[in-house]
Amino acid sequence: MSGIYIHIPYCRQACNYCDFHFSTSLKKKREFIDALKKEIELQKNYFGNSSETEKTQLETIYFGGGTPSLLSKEELLELFSEFSRHFLIDKNSEITLEANPDDLTKEKLKELAQTPVNRLSIGIQSFSDEDLKFMNRIHTAAQATASVKNAQHEGFTNISIDLIYGTQTLTDKQWKKNIAQAFELDVPHISCYSLTVEPRTALDIYIRKGKIKKVKPEQSAKQFEILMNEMKKKKFVHYEISNFCKEGFYSKHNSNYWRGETYLGLGPSAHSYNGASRQWNKSSNAVYINSLKRNNIPYQIEILSHEQKYNEYVMTSLRTRWGTDLNYIEQNFGMKFIAHINKEAKKYVSEKMLTKESHFLFLTQKGKLFADKIAGDLFS
């Protein structure tokens, strides 16, 4: 099954930690929608259709950004109409829209309920106004709570919320309150991310100028441990390093990324992957719009080597509850890679950071604190 990611490159204002591609000017939004429709048409055969008339069935559609909730009902329906012209959208397809709490008014949610969107990913980040102000988020803690309750009232049952830990303003006490508030709202999926200082973001500049204290790795590690323990108490499945859910509420779209499934990315800066190559659109709204007016997609492509494919498999699979399949590595990459991964994994098994069960490797709770380091050592 295949999935499509759509990057909506607009936000009302910039969060100080964000390094995703976006613009705060909506002047060219109409031209962007037209360009996106053209890219949908031009990419209809990306999944290797055997004929011009054959349509690929989509298991997932994911509107990310940026802030996709800035799209109107009419714009969403227009895009879904274009998708339907070139792809098959199953009645059970997971269709996710990322949204900011301040956008999810009762009126907006009534409109969204009239579209094919059936899953909301709400960027709450914190239930503390102090944290939200620090991150330069536009919404308030009260709006965060109201957005979830209003969405549930409009019939949305498949809801994910995002939370951020490790910020300079977040105490362990408040972090526990944030997690407790998420449980109280009874959402089935929670994504939690450690604050990362990306180069050239506002946060990076403030830290380098000494206006904000540096992020403390030990604080992030402690709050990640708090998170894992609290989720375990509530029987939430830790199915990927940053993702937790009630049984049956995995993000199908993101799970397909981690399982190495093919996906198509549309919009400026969006990435695509077909198993043999990875490609990405240029991160410029103007270049994207002007290129699509000429029926050209402004992308770059990288053909993946045998080693790169192995490394990507290890990196993505190890992060999940499904683990890294050694039989898959032997069958697809050969004995050289099996010998390497067994050798490198041995020390982490002895340190109780990895467990080996049958022909699978899994991160332990301790190992999840060092996931990137462990994966890096297992790389070819």
N, C-alpha and C positions, 0 to 999 in steps of 0.2 A: 504494500500500500504506500501511497505517496502523500507528501505534505507540502504546503506552500506557506512561506513566511512573507508578510508584506510590511515593509518599513514605512511608517508614516512619519516624515521628518519635520514635525512641527511641535512646539511647546509654547505655553503661555509665558514661561520664564525659565531661566536656566538654574538647575540645582548645582550647588558648588562642587559636587563630587563627580558629576557625570561627564563621560568622554564619548558618549554616543553621538552620532551625527544628527543634528536638528537645527531648525531655524525658529526664531521667535516672531518672524514676520509671516503673516498668512496671505500676503498680497498675491502670490502666484499659486494659491491652492487649487484654483480651477484648472490652470494649466498642468499642474502636477497630476490631478485626477485623470485628465486626458492622456498624459504621458503614461501613467500606470495602466490604463486600459489598453494602450497600444502595446506595452510590454507583455501584458497578459496574452494578447493575441500572438505576438512574435515568439513567445516561449511555450506555446501550447504543446510542442513536440519535445520538450526538454527531457521528458521521462522515457524517450525512446519508443514512441508510438510506431507501430509498423505501417500505418497508412495515414493519409491526411484526414480521413473521416473518423478514425478511431480516437475516442476520447479517453484520457487517463482518469481513473477514479481517484478522488481525493479522500483520504482518511481524515486529514486535518487541514485547517486553515487558521493561521495565527496572525492577527494584526498587532504588530509591535511598534516600538518607536524610541524616541518621540512620544507623542501622546495621541494614540488613535481615537480616544474619546472626543477629540476635537472634530471628528467627522460627523456630519449631520446624518440623520436617518436616510435622507434622499441620496446622499453621496455613497453611503454603505450599500443601499439597494442597487444603485447604479453599478457599483463594482461587483456585487453578487450576480447581477444580470450578465456582466461580461464574463465572469468565471463560468457561468452556466452555458454560455455559448461555446466554450472551448474545453471544458472539463465536466466530469460527472461528479456531482456532490451528493454523496449518500445521505439518506435520512438520519443515519447514526453518526455522521461525520462530526468530529469535535471542532467547533468554531469558536476561537478565543479572541477576545478583544481586551487589550490592556487599557486601563482607565485610571484617571486621577480622581480622588474622592470629590474634589470641588466640581467636577463635571457631572457627577452622578446625582443630579437632582431628580426628584420624583418624575418630572416631565421628561427628562432625558431617558430615564429608565423605562418609562412607558413606551417611548419611541424605539429603544433598543429591543424591547420585547416583541416588537413588530418586524424585526429583521431575523435572519437565520442565526444570529449570534446566540450561542447556548452556553458559553462559559465566559466568566469575567475574571480578569487578573487585575486586582486593585492595588495600586502603588501607595500603600498606607505609610510604610517605612517606620513610623512610630506613633504611639498613642500619647506622646508627650509633646506639648507645644514648644517646650524649650529645645528638644531635639529637632523638631520640624523647622523652627526658626534658624537653628544652626545650619541645617542642610539647605536652607533657602527654598523650602517647599512652600507652595502657594496655599495649601489647605491647612485647616486646623485639626486638632485632635477630635473635636466634636463632629466635624465634617467626616472624619475618617470612620467613626462609629456609625454615623447616620447613613453613610453610603452603603455599608454592608447591610444594615437593617432594611433600607429602602429597596435594595436589590432583591433581598429575600422576599419582601412583600410583593414585588412584581413577578415573582415566580422563578427567579434564578436560584437554582439549587447547587450548581457546579461553580463554586466561587473559590478563587485563590487570592490570598493577600501576600504582599511583600513586606518584610520587616528588615531593618538594618541594625546590626550590632557593631560594637567596637568604636563608636563615635566618641569624641572627647567629652561630650555632655551626658553620655549614657552611663548611669551607675548600674551595678549589678541588681540593686533593688528595683530600679525602674525597668530594667530588662525583663525581670521576672514578671512585673506588672504588665508589660507589653504582651508577653506570651500568654499570661492568664486572661487578658482581654480578648485575645484571639480565640482562645478556647471558649470563653463566655459567649462570643458571637456565633459559635458553632459553625465555623467555616470548615469545609472538608479538606482544604489544601493550603499549606503555608510554605512559602519560600523565604529563606533567611540568608542574608548575605553579610559578610564582614566588610566594613568600610575599607575600601582600597583607594589609596591616593594615586590617581593616574596623572602622568606628566601633562603639564600645561593646562590642567583644570584650575578653576578658581581656588579650590582647596589646596592644591599643590603650591600655588603662588602665595597664598596666605601663610602657609607653614614655612616656606622658604624665607618670607619676610619677617617671620617671628610674630605674626599677628595671631596665630593659632598654634596651640601645642601640637607636637607630633603625635601620631597614632601610636598607641602602645600595643605591640604584638601580644604581650602577656595578658592584657585586658581582653583582646579579641579571643584568645585561646580559652580563657576562663569562661567568657560568655558563650562560646560555642559549646563547651562542656555543659553549662547550665541548660542550654537549649536542648541538647541531646537527651539529657536526663529528664527534663520536663516533658518532652515529646514521648519518651518511653513510658512515663507514668500514665499518659492519656492514650496509650496504645496507637499512636500515630506511627506509620511505617516510614522509616528513614530510607527512602528508596534511591536517593542520590545525595551527594554531599550537602547541597543547599536546599533540598526539597523533602517535605514531609507530608503525609496525607493519611486520611482514613482509607481503609482497604477499599479498593475499587475506584479511587479518585486520583489515580496517577494522571499527570499531564501526558496524554498520548503523543502530542506534538513533540515536546521536549524529550520524552523517552525514546522516540524514534531517532533523534540526534544522537543520543548516547548509545544506541544500539547499531549505529552506522547505517541507518536507512537513508535512501535518497530523498533529497528535499530541494525545492526551488525557492530562491529568494528574489523578491521583486521590490523595486524602489531603490533610491540612492543608498549606497553602503551595504545593501543586502548581500548575503553570501548564499551560494548554491553548492551542492555536493551530489555527485552521481556515482561515487565509488571509485572512479578512475581519476577524477580531477576535481578541483575546487576553484570556483570563480566568484568574483565579487564586483559589484557595481561601484563606480566612482562615487566618492562622498561629496557630491556637489549637486544641489538642487538645480542650478542653472544649467550645468553640463548635462544632467539627466534629462531635463525638459527639452532642451534644444536638440539633443541627440535623437530622442524619440520622435520629435517632429520630422526628422529625416529617416525614420524607420530604422535607426541604429541604436543598439543597446551599448552604453558606455561601460564595458566591463574588462577586467583583466582575468587571466586564467593561469592556473598552475597544475601541471600534470604531476600526479603524486608518484613518487618512487616506491619501490617495494618496502624500503625502510620506513618511509613516511607513513605508509598505510599501516604497518605494524605499530608504529609509535602512536598513531591516532587511535587504533583499536585499544591499546593498553590504556591510554589516557582517559578515554571515554568509558570503557567497560569497568575499569577499576573503581570509578566513582560511584557505581551503582550497587544496589542490593543483589543484582544478578551476577556480579563478579566477572573475572577474566577467565575465559575458557581456554585451558591449555591444549585441549584437543583441537579447538578451532585454530589456534596458532600453529600447531603441527601440520594440520591439513592445508592451511592457506599460506604459511610462510616458511615451513621447513624446520629441520632438526637444529640448524644453527641457532635459530631464534628461541627454540625450546630450551636448548642448553644454556643460552644466555639468561633467559628469564628465571629458570630454576636456580641458577647460580646466584643471581642478584636477589631473588626473593628469600633465599635461605636465611640470611641474617635478620630479615624483618620478621620471618616466622619465629625465629628464636627469641626475638625481642618482643613478641606478642603484638606486633603491629599488623601482621598479616596472618590469616589462617588458610590452610590448604585443606579443602574438603573434596574428596574424589579428585576430579581434574579441574577444579576451580580455585582461584585465589580471591580472597575477600579481605577488605580492610576491616580491622577491629575498630572499636570505638577509639582506642588510643591511636591507632593508625590513621584515622580520619583527620586527626590534628596535623598530620604530616603528609597528606595525600599527594600534594604536588611534588614534594621531595622524593617520595617513594616511587611515584610514576616516572619521574625523571631518571632514577637509577635503573628502572626496568626498561627504559628506552634502548633501542639499538644505537 
